Amino acid sequence: MASEYHRGEMDISEHTATYAAVMSLTKWGSLAISAALLVLTLWFCTPAGFVGGLIPGVVLTVLGVIFLREKKSGGH
């Protein structure tokens, strides 16, 4: 059975796809958690109120989407 193994010949496309999915979920989940924490902290722990927490949360989300999205590779 060990003789059937040949280093570097295994198809790793499923492993690569799983890794990409985990990294994507981590990235977007971190953005969602940080935006929610910002909104809730400003809403409940400062006199800013709901709108004062919502506006920075939306700004953080928009900036996060802009900076965290996948960059197109290729030509100029």
C-alpha positions as CSV (number, residue, x, y, z in Angstrom):
1,M,0.0,0.0,0.0
2,A,2.8,2.4,0.8
3,S,4.4,1.6,-2.6
4,E,1.3,3.1,-4.3
5,Y,2.1,6.6,-3.0
6,H,4.1,8.8,-5.4
7,R,5.1,12.2,-4.0
8,G,3.6,15.1,-6.0
9,E,1.1,13.1,-8.0
10,M,-1.9,13.6,-5.8
11,D,-4.7,15.9,-7.1
12,I,-4.9,18.7,-4.6
13,S,-7.7,20.8,-6.2
14,E,-10.2,20.0,-3.5
15,H,-7.7,20.9,-0.8
16,T,-6.9,24.2,-2.6
17,A,-10.6,25.0,-3.0
18,T,-11.2,24.3,0.7
19,Y,-8.3,26.5,1.8
20,A,-9.6,29.3,-0.4
21,A,-13.1,29.0,1.1
22,V,-11.8,29.0,4.7
23,M,-9.6,32.1,4.0
24,S,-12.5,33.9,2.3
25,L,-14.9,33.1,5.2
26,T,-12.2,34.2,7.7
27,K,-11.7,37.5,5.8
28,W,-15.4,38.4,5.4
29,G,-16.4,37.1,8.8
30,S,-13.7,39.3,10.4
31,L,-15.0,42.3,8.6
32,A,-18.6,41.5,9.7
33,I,-17.6,41.0,13.3
34,S,-15.5,44.2,13.5
35,A,-18.3,46.3,11.9
36,A,-20.8,44.9,14.3
37,L,-18.5,45.5,17.3
38,L,-18.0,49.1,16.2
39,V,-21.7,49.8,15.8
40,L,-22.7,48.1,19.1
41,T,-19.9,49.8,21.0
42,L,-20.7,53.3,19.7
43,W,-24.4,52.7,20.1
44,F,-24.4,51.4,23.7
45,C,-21.2,52.7,25.2
46,T,-21.1,56.3,24.0
47,P,-23.6,59.1,23.8
48,A,-23.4,58.8,19.9
49,G,-26.6,56.7,19.8
50,F,-27.8,54.4,17.0
51,V,-27.1,56.7,14.1
52,G,-23.8,57.7,15.5
53,G,-22.8,54.0,15.6
54,L,-24.4,53.0,12.3
55,I,-22.6,55.6,10.1
56,P,-19.1,54.6,11.1
57,G,-20.2,50.9,10.8
58,V,-21.3,51.4,7.3
59,V,-18.2,53.4,6.4
60,L,-16.0,50.6,7.9
61,T,-18.0,48.0,5.9
62,V,-17.7,49.8,2.6
63,L,-14.0,50.4,3.1
64,G,-13.5,46.8,4.1
65,V,-15.2,45.6,1.0
66,I,-13.1,47.9,-1.2
67,F,-9.8,46.8,0.4
68,L,-10.6,43.1,0.9
69,R,-12.1,42.2,-2.4
70,E,-10.2,40.0,-4.8
71,K,-7.9,41.8,-7.1
72,K,-8.1,41.0,-10.8
73,S,-4.9,39.6,-12.0
74,G,-3.7,39.8,-15.6
75,G,-2.9,42.4,-18.1
76,H,-2.7,46.1,-17.9
